[in-house]
């Protein structure tokens, strides 16, 4: 990918639409139960690089476990296209699979062992170069 680019994406039915500035090719694949079930590939971006264009009124929030993450999904089609991650406060975590016309080969997928979250989260932050100051 090289330089940053604005990509658009959203849910399956089109009610939720967003734009995101993609600056890096690294994404993570988490092995937790929700990410595995959704096939979520994590592109973590600063809040300033994410713009919800439409659909705020059809979004629902699901929390589980520590309840620190806000998993957002479309109430109409059920697609989970982004959320607020516990691992990166102040960031938005976008599901790369929900980007329009995305070619997954352009991304470097890094595995994340969520079962040892406390031990591995710092390594994930370093790998994605997202250590909060």
C-alpha positions in Angstrom: 0.0 0.0 0.0 2.9 2.4 0.8 1.3 5.8 1.5 -1.9 6.5 3.4 -5.3 6.3 1.6 -8.9 6.9 2.5 -11.0 3.8 2.2 -14.7 3.4 2.6 -16.6 0.6 4.1 -19.7 -0.4 6.0 -22.1 -3.1 6.9 -23.7 -5.6 4.5 -27.0 -3.8 4.0 -25.4 -0.4 3.5 -27.1 1.4 6.4 -23.8 1.9 8.2 -21.1 3.6 6.2 -17.7 5.0 7.2 -14.4 6.3 5.9 -11.1 5.4 7.4 -7.5 6.6 6.7 -5.4 3.5 6.2 -1.8 4.3 7.0 -0.4 0.9 7.6 -0.6 -2.5 6.1 -0.4 -4.4 9.4 -3.7 -5.9 10.7 -4.2 -8.4 13.4 -6.2 -11.6 13.6 -7.4 -12.3 17.2 -8.3 -15.8 18.3 -11.0 -14.8 20.8 -14.5 -16.2 20.5 -16.1 -13.1 19.1 -13.4 -12.2 16.6 -13.2 -15.8 15.4 -17.0 -16.0 15.0 -17.1 -12.7 13.0 -13.9 -13.3 11.0 -12.7 -9.9 12.2 -9.4 -8.7 10.9 -8.3 -5.7 13.0 -7.2 -2.4 11.5 -6.7 -0.1 14.5 -6.7 3.6 13.7 -6.7 6.8 15.7 -10.2 8.2 16.3 -9.3 11.2 14.0 -8.7 8.7 11.1 -12.3 7.3 11.3 -15.5 9.0 10.2 -18.9 7.4 10.6 -20.7 8.8 7.5 -24.1 7.2 8.1 -25.9 4.7 10.3 -25.4 5.9 13.8 -29.1 5.4 14.5 -29.0 1.7 13.5 -25.9 0.8 15.5 -26.2 -1.4 18.6 -23.5 -2.1 21.2 -22.5 -5.4 22.6 -20.3 -5.8 25.6 -18.9 -8.9 27.2 -16.1 -10.1 29.5 -14.5 -7.0 31.0 -17.1 -4.8 29.2 -14.3 -2.4 28.3 -14.8 -2.9 24.5 -17.8 -1.5 22.7 -18.6 -3.9 19.9 -20.8 -2.0 17.4 -23.0 -3.8 14.9 -25.8 -2.9 12.5 -29.2 -3.8 13.9 -30.5 -4.4 10.4 -28.0 -6.9 9.0 -26.0 -7.8 12.1 -22.6 -7.0 10.6 -19.8 -5.9 13.1 -17.8 -3.5 11.0 -15.9 -1.6 13.7 -15.7 -1.1 17.5 -13.8 0.6 20.3 -11.1 -1.8 21.5 -10.0 -2.3 25.1 -6.5 -2.9 23.8 -6.2 0.6 22.2 -8.2 3.2 24.1 -9.0 6.2 22.0 -8.7 4.3 18.8 -11.3 2.6 16.4 -10.8 -1.0 15.3 -12.1 -1.5 11.8 -12.9 -4.9 10.3 -10.7 -4.9 7.1 -13.2 -7.4 5.6 -15.8 -4.6 5.7 -13.8 -2.2 3.5 -15.2 -1.7 0.0 -13.3 -3.7 -2.7 -10.5 -4.6 -0.3 -7.8 -7.0 -1.5 -6.7 -8.8 1.7 -3.3 -9.6 0.1 -2.3 -5.9 0.5 -2.3 -6.4 4.3 0.2 -8.1 6.6 -1.9 -10.2 9.0 -0.3 -10.6 12.4 -1.8 -13.3 14.8 -2.8 -12.2 18.3 -3.2 -14.8 21.1 -6.1 -13.3 23.1 -6.2 -16.3 25.5 -3.1 -14.7 27.1 -4.3 -11.1 26.6 -2.6 -9.5 29.5 0.7 -11.0 28.5 0.4 -10.3 24.8 -1.3 -6.9 24.5 1.9 -4.9 24.8 3.5 -7.0 22.0 0.5 -6.4 19.8 0.7 -2.6 20.5 4.4 -2.6 19.6 3.8 -4.8 16.4 1.1 -2.4 15.2 3.1 0.6 16.4 0.2 1.8 18.5 1.6 2.4 22.0 -0.4 5.2 23.6 1.8 8.0 24.9 
